[in-house]
Amino acid sequence: MKSCQTQNTSRPLLGASRHPLQEVLYAPLAKMPVYRRRSPCLQEIHSGCCGAHTGMRTLANKVLRAGYFWPIMKQDAKHLVSRCERCQKHSPLIHQPAEPLTIMLSPCPFTHWGIDIVGSFPIASDQRKFLLVAIDYFTKCVEPEPLACITEGEVMKFI
């Protein structure tokens, strides 16, 4: 990491508790890079020749193990990881619904219906490219109706 230069300061590094960082693991070896050199240090460790595009916490720990420390290191690592295109592309997706799923209860057949318009599909016979679908919640009975265009009259006629 040739791009990481350190800054000579006469005061000791202080942690959040305002005690010298000698109590923190790795602190006696920690060097504080000059402000403009922090980003290249993070970038090199994150995506350099030995970088593995790790997450925020692992990246901050690798920087600390490399012998560097600054107070907002975790925030800088989080900012870098959130801007990395490869990390965003290959990160695990959250497969969780936006809100909790609820059960639609229907006391008897044909009391609750769900109606939706699906399309546009490739044009079929009679210029039909939309599908109006009604589903009964109790029996799961499906009633599809192909339509050429969606108008209020067509929907009312279907209902």
Residue pairs with C-beta under 8 A, 6 or more apart in sequence:
1 41
1 44
1 45
1 66
3 37
3 40
3 41
3 44
4 33
4 37
4 40
4 41
4 44
4 66
4 68
5 33
5 34
5 37
6 31
6 32
6 33
6 34
6 68
7 32
7 33
7 34
9 32
12 20
12 21
12 22
13 20
13 21
13 27
13 30
13 32
13 69
14 20
14 21
15 21
15 23
15 24
16 71
21 27
21 30
21 69
22 28
24 30
26 64
26 65
26 67
26 69
27 69
29 67
30 64
30 67
30 68
30 69
31 67
31 68
31 69
32 68
32 69
32 70
33 41
33 68
33 70
38 70
38 73
38 76
39 76
39 80
41 63
41 66
41 68
42 59
42 63
42 76
42 77
42 80
43 80
44 51
45 51
45 59
45 62
45 63
45 66
46 53
46 54
46 59
46 77
46 80
46 81
46 84
47 53
47 84
47 86
53 84
53 86
53 87
53 90
54 62
55 81
55 87
56 74
56 77
56 78
56 81
57 74
57 77
59 77
59 80
59 81
60 73
60 74
60 77
63 69
63 73
63 77
64 73
70 76
81 87
82 88
104 112
104 137
105 137
106 112
106 136
106 137
106 138
107 138
108 138
109 136
109 138
109 139
109 141
110 136
110 138
110 139
111 137
111 138
112 136
112 137
112 138
113 134
113 135
113 136
113 137
114 134
114 135
114 137
115 132
115 133
115 134
115 135
115 159
116 132
116 133
117 130
117 131
117 132
117 133
117 150
118 130
118 131
118 132
118 133
119 129
119 130
119 131
120 129
120 130
121 129
121 130
121 131
122 129
123 129
124 146
126 148
127 148
128 146
128 147
128 148
129 148
130 146
130 147
130 148
130 149
130 150
131 144
131 145
131 146
131 147
132 144
132 145
132 146
132 147
132 150
132 154
132 155
132 158
133 142
133 143
133 144
133 145
134 142
134 143
134 145
134 158
134 159
135 141
135 142
135 143
145 158
147 154
